[in-house]
Amino acid sequence: MSEITIEIEGLDKLGINIEKYNKKVQEHIDNAVQVGALKILRDAKIFVQVDTGRLRNSIRYSKTGEGEAEVKTNVEYAVFVEFGTSKQHEYPFMRPAAEINAPEIISAIKEAVKNAKP
């Protein structure tokens, strides 16, 4: 089976190091990331082309670490739907969901850092 994983990175661009901040700040950042991942999950399920519903129902969210989350599917044909093939047009659902939500997620992380600085 193939997986499509979209990572949203940005803490390094904000010039912060999570380890330098206290537990409260880490919790605020983690919350912003988790909420953002859930928004990507919601939108990916809206954007995905539905035939049987198998692909839509396979889209999952998981917390993968401190300030990290992933939204993915393990349905083997998801990559062909997302990126297309030489014989099939692409019908992206993960990329648009991530792109639409990225600015809000980055803003929420910035706000979490700003409001929770020790």
N, CA, C and O atoms as a MOPAC input file, in Angstrom:
PM7 MOZYME 1SCF
protein

 N      0.83300 1    -1.18100 1     0.00000 1
 C      0.00000 1     0.00000 1     0.00000 1
 C      0.87700 1     1.24400 1     0.00000 1
 O      1.96400 1     1.24700 1     0.57900 1
 N      0.40700 1     2.28700 1    -0.64500 1
 C      1.16500 1     3.52600 1    -0.60700 1
 C      0.48600 1     4.50800 1     0.32700 1
 O     -0.71400 1     4.42400 1     0.58500 1
 N      1.27000 1     5.42800 1     0.82000 1
 C      0.75700 1     6.46500 1     1.68900 1
 C      1.03400 1     7.81400 1     1.06900 1
 O      2.04500 1     8.00000 1     0.39200 1
 N      0.15200 1     8.74100 1     1.29400 1
 C      0.39500 1    10.12400 1     0.95400 1
 C      0.51800 1    10.84400 1     2.28100 1
 O     -0.42100 1    10.83700 1     3.07800 1
 N      1.64300 1    11.45700 1     2.52700 1
 C      1.85300 1    12.20600 1     3.75400 1
 C      2.23700 1    13.62700 1     3.38100 1
 O      3.14300 1    13.84900 1     2.57800 1
 N      1.54800 1    14.56900 1     3.96600 1
 C      1.87200 1    15.97100 1     3.74900 1
 C      2.36000 1    16.53900 1     5.06500 1
 O      1.66100 1    16.48400 1     6.07600 1
 N      3.56100 1    17.08300 1     5.04500 1
 C      4.12200 1    17.70000 1     6.23400 1
 C      4.01500 1    19.20300 1     6.10500 1
 O      4.28700 1    19.77700 1     5.05100 1
 N      3.61800 1    19.82400 1     7.18900 1
 C      3.64400 1    21.27700 1     7.23400 1
 C      4.74500 1    21.64700 1     8.20000 1
 O      4.67300 1    21.35200 1     9.39300 1
 N      5.75200 1    22.28800 1     7.67500 1
 C      6.87900 1    22.71300 1     8.48600 1
 C      6.84000 1    24.22100 1     8.58300 1
 O      6.31200 1    24.89100 1     7.69500 1
 N      7.38500 1    24.75000 1     9.63400 1
 C      7.36700 1    26.19800 1     9.73600 1
 C      7.99100 1    26.74100 1    11.00000 1
 O      8.35100 1    27.91700 1    11.05400 1
 N      8.12700 1    25.90900 1    12.01800 1
 C      8.70200 1    26.42200 1    13.25900 1
 C     10.10600 1    26.95300 1    13.04900 1
 O     10.49200 1    27.94600 1    13.66500 1
 N     10.87500 1    26.30300 1    12.18700 1
 C     12.23000 1    26.78900 1    11.92400 1
 C     12.19500 1    28.15000 1    11.24000 1
 O     13.08400 1    28.97300 1    11.45800 1
 N     11.18800 1    28.39600 1    10.42300 1
 C     11.06000 1    29.68600 1     9.74700 1
 C     10.62400 1    30.78600 1    10.71400 1
 O     10.85300 1    31.97000 1    10.46500 1
 N     10.00200 1    30.38700 1    11.80500 1
 C      9.60100 1    31.36700 1    12.80300 1
 C     10.77900 1    31.74500 1    13.70400 1
 O     10.69000 1    32.67800 1    14.50200 1
 N     11.86400 1    31.01600 1    13.56600 1
 C     13.04600 1    31.30700 1    14.35900 1
 C     12.91600 1    30.89300 1    15.81600 1
 O     13.49000 1    31.52000 1    16.70700 1
 N     12.14600 1    29.81600 1    16.05000 1
 C     11.99100 1    29.37100 1    17.42800 1
 C     12.48100 1    27.94600 1    17.58000 1
 O     12.56700 1    27.18700 1    16.61500 1
 N     12.79100 1    27.61400 1    18.78300 1
 C     13.21000 1    26.26800 1    19.13200 1
 C     12.32200 1    25.83900 1    20.28800 1
 O     12.41200 1    26.39500 1    21.38200 1
 N     11.46800 1    24.85700 1    20.05300 1
 C     10.48900 1    24.44400 1    21.05900 1
 C     11.16200 1    24.09000 1    22.38100 1
 O     10.62700 1    24.39500 1    23.44600 1
 N     12.32100 1    23.45500 1    22.32500 1
 C     12.97800 1    23.03400 1    23.55700 1
 C     13.35100 1    24.20600 1    24.46800 1
 O     13.51700 1    24.01900 1    25.67300 1
 N     13.48500 1    25.40700 1    23.90700 1
 C     13.84700 1    26.58100 1    24.70000 1
 C     12.67700 1    27.09000 1    25.53200 1
 O     12.87200 1    27.82800 1    26.49800 1
 N     11.48400 1    26.70100 1    25.16500 1
 C     10.30700 1    27.19600 1    25.85600 1
 C      9.80600 1    26.18500 1    26.86500 1
 O     10.12200 1    24.99800 1    26.79700 1
 N      9.02600 1    26.67700 1    27.79000 1
 C      8.51300 1    25.79500 1    28.84100 1
 C      7.36700 1    24.91800 1    28.34100 1
 O      6.91400 1    25.03900 1    27.20300 1
 N      6.92700 1    24.05400 1    29.20300 1
 C      5.87600 1    23.08500 1    28.87100 1
 C      4.59100 1    23.77600 1    28.39800 1
 O      3.91900 1    23.28100 1    27.49400 1
 N      4.25600 1    24.90000 1    28.99700 1
 C      3.03800 1    25.61800 1    28.62000 1
 C      3.09100 1    26.04600 1    27.16100 1
 O      2.11100 1    25.89600 1    26.43100 1
 N      4.21500 1    26.57100 1    26.74100 1
 C      4.37000 1    27.00400 1    25.35400 1
 C      4.27300 1    25.80000 1    24.42200 1
 O      3.62300 1    25.86100 1    23.37800 1
 N      4.91900 1    24.71800 1    24.80500 1
 C      4.86000 1    23.50300 1    23.99100 1
 C      3.41800 1    23.02800 1    23.82700 1
 O      3.01800 1    22.59500 1    22.74700 1
 N      2.65300 1    23.11400 1    24.89800 1
 C      1.25200 1    22.69900 1    24.82800 1
 C      0.44900 1    23.59600 1    23.89000 1
 O     -0.39800 1    23.10700 1    23.14200 1
 N      0.70600 1    24.90100 1    23.92400 1
 C      0.00600 1    25.82900 1    23.03100 1
 C      0.35100 1    25.53900 1    21.55800 1
 O     -0.52700 1    25.52400 1    20.69400 1
 N      1.62300 1    25.31300 1    21.29900 1
 C      2.05000 1    25.00500 1    19.93400 1
 C      1.44500 1    23.67800 1    19.48700 1
 O      0.92600 1    23.56300 1    18.37700 1
 N      1.51800 1    22.68800 1    20.35500 1
 C      0.97100 1    21.37200 1    20.03600 1
 C     -0.51700 1    21.47000 1    19.72200 1
 O     -0.99500 1    20.84400 1    18.77600 1
 N     -1.24100 1    22.24000 1    20.49800 1
 C     -2.67300 1    22.41100 1    20.26700 1
 C     -2.93200 1    23.05200 1    18.90900 1
 O     -3.81600 1    22.61300 1    18.17300 1
 N     -2.16800 1    24.08400 1    18.57300 1
 C     -2.34500 1    24.75200 1    17.27300 1
 C     -2.09200 1    23.77700 1    16.12500 1
 O     -2.81800 1    23.78400 1    15.13200 1
 N     -1.07300 1    22.94900 1    16.26100 1
 C     -0.75800 1    21.96900 1    15.21300 1
 C     -1.86300 1    20.92600 1    15.10100 1
 O     -2.27100 1    20.56500 1    13.99700 1
 N     -2.34500 1    20.44300 1    16.23800 1
 C     -3.38900 1    19.41600 1    16.21600 1
 C     -4.67900 1    19.95600 1    15.61500 1
 O     -5.31900 1    19.27500 1    14.81400 1
 N     -5.06700 1    21.16900 1    15.98900 1
 C     -6.27000 1    21.78200 1    15.42200 1
 C     -6.09900 1    21.95500 1    13.91400 1
 O     -7.02700 1    21.69700 1    13.14700 1
 N     -4.91700 1    22.38900 1    13.49400 1
 C     -4.64000 1    22.54900 1    12.06700 1
 C     -4.74500 1    21.23400 1    11.30800 1
 O     -5.30500 1    21.18400 1    10.21300 1
 N     -4.20800 1    20.17900 1    11.89000 1
 C     -4.27300 1    18.86900 1    11.24100 1
 C     -5.71900 1    18.39800 1    11.09800 1
 O     -6.08700 1    17.79600 1    10.09000 1
 N     -6.52200 1    18.67500 1    12.10100 1
 C     -7.93700 1    18.28700 1    12.01900 1
 C     -8.66800 1    19.07600 1    10.93200 1
 O     -9.58500 1    18.55200 1    10.29900 1
 N     -8.27200 1    20.32200 1    10.71400 1
 C     -8.87300 1    21.10900 1     9.63300 1
 C     -8.46400 1    20.54100 1     8.26900 1
 O     -9.27600 1    20.48200 1     7.34600 1
 N     -7.21100 1    20.12800 1     8.15100 1
 C     -6.76100 1    19.50100 1     6.90200 1
 C     -7.53400 1    18.20800 1     6.67500 1
 O     -7.97400 1    17.93300 1     5.55900 1
 N     -7.70000 1    17.42100 1     7.71900 1
 C     -8.47200 1    16.17400 1     7.62600 1
 C     -9.89000 1    16.45800 1     7.12500 1
 O    -10.37900 1    15.80000 1     6.20600 1
 N    -10.53000 1    17.43300 1     7.73400 1
 C    -11.90600 1    17.78500 1     7.34400 1
 C    -11.97500 1    18.16500 1     5.86900 1
 O    -12.83800 1    17.68300 1     5.13400 1
 N    -11.06200 1    19.03200 1     5.44300 1
 C    -11.10900 1    19.49900 1     4.06200 1
 C    -10.70700 1    18.41900 1     3.06600 1
 O    -11.27000 1    18.35400 1     1.97300 1
 N     -9.74900 1    17.57500 1     3.41800 1
 C     -9.37300 1    16.47500 1     2.51800 1
 C    -10.56600 1    15.56800 1     2.27100 1
 O    -10.77000 1    15.09200 1     1.15500 1
 N    -11.35000 1    15.32800 1     3.30800 1
 C    -12.54000 1    14.48000 1     3.15100 1
 C    -13.60900 1    15.16500 1     2.30400 1
 O    -14.40000 1    14.49800 1     1.63700 1
 N    -13.62900 1    16.48300 1     2.33000 1
 C    -14.57500 1    17.22700 1     1.48300 1
 C    -14.10800 1    17.21900 1     0.03200 1
 O    -14.91600 1    17.03400 1    -0.87800 1
 N    -12.80700 1    17.41800 1    -0.19000 1
 C    -12.26300 1    17.55500 1    -1.54800 1
 C    -12.11800 1    16.24500 1    -2.31200 1
 O    -12.09800 1    16.25800 1    -3.54300 1
 N    -12.01700 1    15.12500 1    -1.62400 1
 C    -11.73500 1    13.85600 1    -2.29800 1
 C    -12.91000 1    13.43900 1    -3.18900 1
 O    -14.07500 1    13.57500 1    -2.81500 1
 N    -12.57200 1    12.93000 1    -4.37600 1
 C    -13.58400 1    12.40200 1    -5.28500 1
 C    -14.13200 1    11.10400 1    -4.69300 1
 O    -13.36400 1    10.23900 1    -4.27100 1
 N    -15.43500 1    10.97100 1    -4.66400 1
 C    -16.04100 1     9.81200 1    -4.00900 1
 C    -16.73200 1     8.92100 1    -5.03100 1
 O    -17.56800 1     9.37100 1    -5.81500 1
 N    -16.35800 1     7.64500 1    -5.00000 1
 C    -17.04300 1     6.62700 1    -5.78600 1
 C    -17.70800 1     5.67900 1    -4.79200 1
 O    -18.93400 1     5.62300 1    -4.68700 1
 N    -16.87200 1     4.93300 1    -4.06700 1
 C    -17.40300 1     4.00000 1    -3.07400 1
 C    -17.33400 1     4.56300 1    -1.65800 1
 O    -18.01800 1     4.06500 1    -0.76400 1
 N    -16.52400 1     5.58800 1    -1.44200 1
 C    -16.32700 1     6.15200 1    -0.10900 1
 C    -15.13800 1     5.55900 1     0.62400 1
 O    -14.78400 1     6.01200 1     1.71200 1
 N    -14.51900 1     4.54100 1     0.02700 1
 C    -13.38800 1     3.87500 1     0.68200 1
 C    -12.22300 1     4.84100 1     0.92700 1
 O    -11.66200 1     4.86900 1     2.02200 1
 N    -11.86300 1     5.61900 1    -0.07300 1
 C    -10.75000 1     6.54800 1     0.06900 1
 C    -11.07400 1     7.61200 1     1.11100 1
 O    -10.26200 1     7.87400 1     1.99900 1
 N    -12.22800 1     8.21500 1     1.01400 1
 C    -12.61700 1     9.24400 1     1.99000 1
 C    -12.59700 1     8.69200 1     3.40700 1
 O    -12.09400 1     9.34700 1     4.32000 1
 N    -13.13100 1     7.50900 1     3.59800 1
 C    -13.18600 1     6.91100 1     4.93000 1
 C    -11.81600 1     6.49400 1     5.46300 1
 O    -11.65900 1     6.26800 1     6.66200 1
 N    -10.83200 1     6.39100 1     4.58000 1
 C     -9.49600 1     5.96600 1     5.01200 1
 C     -8.61200 1     7.12900 1     5.46700 1
 O     -7.54800 1     6.90900 1     6.04600 1
 N     -9.04200 1     8.35200 1     5.21200 1
 C     -8.22700 1     9.50800 1     5.58300 1
 C     -8.24900 1     9.64800 1     7.10200 1
 O     -9.30800 1     9.77000 1     7.71800 1
 N     -7.06400 1     9.62900 1     7.68300 1
 C     -6.91100 1     9.63600 1     9.13900 1
 C     -5.95600 1    10.72300 1     9.60100 1
 O     -5.13700 1    11.22900 1     8.83500 1
 N     -6.08400 1    11.05900 1    10.85700 1
 C     -5.22100 1    12.02300 1    11.52600 1
 C     -4.54000 1    11.31000 1    12.68000 1
 O     -5.14500 1    10.46200 1    13.33700 1
 N     -3.28500 1    11.65000 1    12.92800 1
 C     -2.62300 1    11.14200 1    14.13300 1
 C     -1.58300 1    12.13800 1    14.61200 1
 O     -0.95000 1    12.83900 1    13.82300 1
 N     -1.43000 1    12.18000 1    15.90600 1
 C     -0.37800 1    12.98600 1    16.51600 1
 C      0.88600 1    12.14200 1    16.42100 1
 O      0.89600 1    10.98400 1    16.83700 1
 N      1.94700 1    12.71900 1    15.87500 1
 C      3.17000 1    11.93600 1    15.65500 1
 C      4.30900 1    12.35600 1    16.56400 1
 O      5.36000 1    11.71500 1    16.57900 1
 N      4.11700 1    13.40700 1    17.30900 1
 C      5.16700 1    13.86400 1    18.20700 1
 C      4.82900 1    15.22400 1    18.76700 1
 O      3.75200 1    15.76400 1    18.51600 1
 N      5.75000 1    15.76900 1    19.52100 1
 C      5.57300 1    17.09600 1    20.10700 1
 C      5.49200 1    18.13700 1    18.99200 1
 O      6.46600 1    18.34700 1    18.26900 1
 N      4.35100 1    18.78000 1    18.85100 1
 C      4.17200 1    19.77300 1    17.80500 1
 C      4.10400 1    19.18000 1    16.41000 1
 O      4.37100 1    19.87500 1    15.43000 1
 N      3.74800 1    17.90100 1    16.30400 1
 C      3.69200 1    17.22200 1    15.00700 1
 C      2.40000 1    16.41800 1    14.88100 1
 O      1.90800 1    15.82900 1    15.84400 1
 N      1.87800 1    16.41600 1    13.67800 1
 C      0.69400 1    15.60600 1    13.37000 1
 C      0.74300 1    15.26500 1    11.89600 1
 O      1.42700 1    15.93100 1    11.11800 1
 N      0.02200 1    14.23100 1    11.51300 1
 C     -0.05900 1    13.92000 1    10.09500 1
 C     -1.47200 1    13.50800 1     9.73200 1
 O     -2.20700 1    12.91800 1    10.52400 1
 N     -1.81400 1    13.83900 1     8.51600 1
 C     -3.08300 1    13.43600 1     7.92500 1
 C     -2.69800 1    12.56500 1     6.74600 1
 O     -1.94100 1    12.99000 1     5.87300 1
 N     -3.21500 1    11.35100 1     6.71700 1
 C     -2.79200 1    10.44200 1     5.66200 1
 C     -3.87300 1     9.42200 1     5.34900 1
 O     -4.86900 1     9.28000 1     6.05800 1
 N     -3.62800 1     8.72800 1     4.25900 1
 C     -4.44800 1     7.58900 1     3.87300 1
 C     -3.50700 1     6.46300 1     3.46900 1
 O     -2.41800 1     6.70700 1     2.95000 1
 N     -3.92800 1     5.25500 1     3.70500 1
 C     -3.11400 1     4.11000 1     3.28400 1
 C     -3.77400 1     3.33500 1     2.14000 1
 O     -3.34200 1     2.23200 1     1.80400 1
 N     -4.80500 1     3.90500 1     1.55300 1
 C     -5.45500 1     3.25300 1     0.40200 1
 C     -4.47600 1     3.29900 1    -0.76900 1
 O     -3.96000 1     4.35900 1    -1.12300 1
 N     -4.23500 1     2.15100 1    -1.35300 1
 C     -3.18600 1     2.01200 1    -2.37100 1
 C     -3.37900 1     2.89600 1    -3.60000 1
 O     -2.39200 1     3.27800 1    -4.22700 1
 N     -4.58100 1     3.22400 1    -3.95400 1
 C     -4.79800 1     4.02500 1    -5.15700 1
 C     -4.87300 1     5.53100 1    -4.87000 1
 O     -5.07400 1     6.32200 1    -5.79100 1
 N     -4.71600 1     5.92700 1    -3.62500 1
 C     -4.81400 1     7.34900 1    -3.26800 1
 C     -3.80000 1     8.19900 1    -4.02800 1
 O     -4.11600 1     9.30700 1    -4.46200 1
 N     -2.60400 1     7.69000 1    -4.18700 1
 C     -1.55300 1     8.44000 1    -4.89200 1
 C     -1.94900 1     8.69500 1    -6.35000 1
 O     -1.60600 1     9.73800 1    -6.90500 1
 N     -2.66200 1     7.76200 1    -6.96900 1
 C     -3.09400 1     7.93600 1    -8.35700 1
 C     -4.22600 1     8.96600 1    -8.46100 1
 O     -4.31600 1     9.70900 1    -9.43800 1
 N     -5.07700 1     8.99800 1    -7.44800 1
 C     -6.13500 1    10.00400 1    -7.41600 1
 C     -5.51000 1    11.38200 1    -7.20200 1
 O     -5.85100 1    12.33700 1    -7.90000 1
 N     -4.60800 1    11.48100 1    -6.25100 1
 C     -3.97500 1    12.76600 1    -5.90900 1
 C     -3.13600 1    13.33700 1    -7.04700 1
 O     -3.23000 1    14.52500 1    -7.35400 1
 N     -2.31700 1    12.49300 1    -7.67300 1
 C     -1.36200 1    12.97800 1    -8.66700 1
 C     -1.69000 1    12.58400 1   -10.10900 1
 O     -1.05300 1    13.07600 1   -11.04000 1
 N     -2.66600 1    11.71100 1   -10.30200 1
 C     -3.01900 1    11.26300 1   -11.64100 1
 C     -2.00300 1    10.27000 1   -12.19400 1
 O     -1.00600 1     9.94600 1   -11.54900 1
 N     -2.28000 1     9.80300 1   -13.38800 1
 C     -1.38100 1     8.89200 1   -14.10500 1
 C     -1.34800 1     9.35700 1   -15.55600 1
 O     -1.97000 1    10.35700 1   -15.91300 1
 N     -0.62800 1     8.63300 1   -16.37300 1
 C     -0.59900 1     8.99700 1   -17.79900 1
 C     -1.96500 1     8.79600 1   -18.45600 1
 O     -2.23200 1     9.35200 1   -19.52100 1
 N     -2.82800 1     8.00000 1   -17.81800 1
 C     -4.14000 1     7.71800 1   -18.38700 1
 C     -5.29700 1     8.25800 1   -17.54700 1
 O     -6.46100 1     8.11200 1   -17.92000 1
 N     -4.97700 1     8.87000 1   -16.43100 1
 C     -6.02100 1     9.35000 1   -15.53000 1
 C     -5.68700 1    10.75600 1   -15.05300 1
 O     -4.56400 1    11.02700 1   -14.62600 1
 N     -6.65200 1    11.62900 1   -15.12700 1
 C     -6.48000 1    13.00700 1   -14.65900 1
 C     -6.30800 1    13.00600 1   -13.13600 1
 O     -6.86800 1    12.14900 1   -12.45300 1
 N     -5.54400 1    13.94900 1   -12.60800 1
 C     -5.37800 1    14.06000 1   -11.15700 1
 C     -6.61100 1    14.71000 1   -10.53600 1
 O     -7.24700 1    15.57700 1   -11.13600 1
 N     -6.93100 1    14.27400 1    -9.32600 1
 C     -8.00300 1    14.85900 1    -8.53100 1
 C     -7.45800 1    15.09100 1    -7.12100 1
 O     -7.79400 1    14.36000 1    -6.18900 1
 N     -6.61700 1    16.11100 1    -6.97400 1
 C     -5.97000 1    16.33300 1    -5.67500 1
 C     -6.97300 1    16.63700 1    -4.56500 1
 O     -7.96800 1    17.33100 1    -4.77300 1
 N     -6.69000 1    16.11400 1    -3.41300 1
 C     -7.52300 1    16.36700 1    -2.24800 1
 C     -6.66900 1    16.69800 1    -1.02900 1
 O     -7.05600 1    17.54200 1    -0.22100 1
 N     -5.51800 1    16.05200 1    -0.88200 1
 C     -4.63700 1    16.32500 1     0.25400 1
 C     -3.90200 1    17.65100 1     0.07900 1
 O     -3.85900 1    18.47000 1     0.99800 1
 N     -3.32600 1    17.85700 1    -1.09900 1
 C     -2.57400 1    19.10200 1    -1.33200 1
 C     -3.44800 1    20.33600 1    -1.16500 1
 O     -3.04300 1    21.26800 1    -0.47000 1
 N     -4.63600 1    20.38200 1    -1.77600 1
 C     -5.46500 1    21.57500 1    -1.57600 1
 C     -5.86400 1    21.78000 1    -0.11400 1
 O     -5.90700 1    22.90900 1     0.37500 1
 N     -6.15500 1    20.68000 1     0.57500 1
 C     -6.53000 1    20.79500 1     1.98500 1
 C     -5.37900 1    21.38000 1     2.80500 1
 O     -5.60200 1    22.21200 1     3.68400 1
 N     -4.15700 1    20.95000 1     2.52100 1
 C     -2.99300 1    21.47700 1     3.23600 1
 C     -2.72100 1    22.92300 1     2.84800 1
 O     -2.44600 1    23.75500 1     3.71200 1
 N     -2.79500 1    23.22600 1     1.56300 1
 C     -2.49900 1    24.57800 1     1.08500 1
 C     -3.49200 1    25.60500 1     1.61600 1
 O     -3.09800 1    26.70800 1     1.99600 1
 N     -4.74300 1    25.26100 1     1.64500 1
 C     -5.77100 1    26.19200 1     2.12200 1
 C     -5.58800 1    26.48600 1     3.60800 1
 O     -5.79200 1    27.61800 1     4.04500 1
 N     -5.21100 1    25.48600 1     4.37500 1
 C     -5.11500 1    25.63700 1     5.82200 1
 C     -3.75100 1    26.07900 1     6.33300 1
 O     -3.63700 1    26.52900 1     7.47400 1
 N     -2.71600 1    25.95900 1     5.50700 1
 C     -1.35200 1    26.28300 1     5.96000 1
 C     -1.21700 1    27.68600 1     6.53900 1
 O     -0.64200 1    27.82700 1     7.61800 1
 N     -1.71700 1    28.73600 1     5.88000 1
 C     -1.55000 1    30.07700 1     6.44900 1
 C     -2.18400 1    30.22100 1     7.84000 1
 O     -1.61200 1    30.84900 1     8.73100 1
 N     -3.34900 1    29.63900 1     8.00500 1
 C     -4.02900 1    29.71700 1     9.30700 1
 C     -3.27200 1    28.92400 1    10.36700 1
 O     -3.18600 1    29.35500 1    11.51600 1
 N     -2.72300 1    27.77200 1     9.99400 1
 C     -1.96500 1    26.96100 1    10.94400 1
 C     -0.70000 1    27.69700 1    11.37500 1
 O     -0.38000 1    27.75100 1    12.56300 1
 N      0.00900 1    28.25800 1    10.41400 1
 C      1.23100 1    28.99400 1    10.74100 1
 C      0.90200 1    30.19600 1    11.61600 1
 O      1.62300 1    30.48400 1    12.57200 1
 N     -0.16600 1    30.89000 1    11.30200 1
 C     -0.59300 1    32.02700 1    12.11100 1
 C     -0.94100 1    31.58800 1    13.53400 1
 O     -0.58500 1    32.26700 1    14.49700 1
 N     -1.62900 1    30.46700 1    13.66800 1
 C     -1.98900 1    29.95600 1    14.99800 1
 C     -0.74800 1    29.57700 1    15.79900 1
 O     -0.70500 1    29.78800 1    17.01100 1
 N      0.25100 1    29.02400 1    15.14000 1
 C      1.49900 1    28.67200 1    15.83100 1
 C      2.21400 1    29.94500 1    16.27800 1
 O      2.70000 1    30.01700 1    17.40600 1
 N      2.28000 1    30.94600 1    15.40300 1
 C      2.89800 1    32.22100 1    15.77100 1
 C      2.18700 1    32.83400 1    16.96500 1
 O      2.82700 1    33.32000 1    17.89800 1
 N      0.87000 1    32.80800 1    16.93200 1
 C      0.06700 1    33.36600 1    18.02500 1
 C      0.29800 1    32.59200 1    19.32500 1
 O      0.39800 1    33.18600 1    20.39900 1
 N      0.38300 1    31.26000 1    19.22000 1
 C      0.64200 1    30.44200 1    20.40100 1
 C      1.97400 1    30.80200 1    21.04100 1
 O      2.08200 1    30.89900 1    22.26400 1
 N      2.97700 1    30.99600 1    20.20800 1
 C      4.30400 1    31.36700 1    20.71800 1
 C      4.25400 1    32.75800 1    21.33700 1
 O      4.79000 1    32.98100 1    22.42300 1
 N      3.61700 1    33.68000 1    20.65200 1
 C      3.54200 1    35.07000 1    21.12000 1
 C      2.82000 1    35.16000 1    22.46000 1
 O      3.27300 1    35.85400 1    23.37000 1
 N      1.70200 1    34.46100 1    22.57700 1
 C      0.87900 1    34.56100 1    23.78400 1
 C      1.38600 1    33.73600 1    24.95300 1
 O      1.00500 1    33.99000 1    26.09600 1
 N      2.22000 1    32.77300 1    24.69400 1
 C      2.65900 1    31.87600 1    25.77000 1
 C      4.12200 1    32.02400 1    26.12300 1
 O      4.65300 1    31.20400 1    26.87200 1
 N      4.79400 1    33.04500 1    25.60800 1
 C      6.21400 1    33.22300 1    25.94100 1
 C      6.37100 1    33.37000 1    27.44200 1
 O      5.57200 1    34.03200 1    28.10400 1
 N      7.42200 1    32.73800 1    27.97400 1
 C      7.64600 1    32.82700 1    29.43500 1
 C      8.04600 1    34.23600 1    29.84900 1
 O      8.27100 1    34.49200 1    31.03200 1

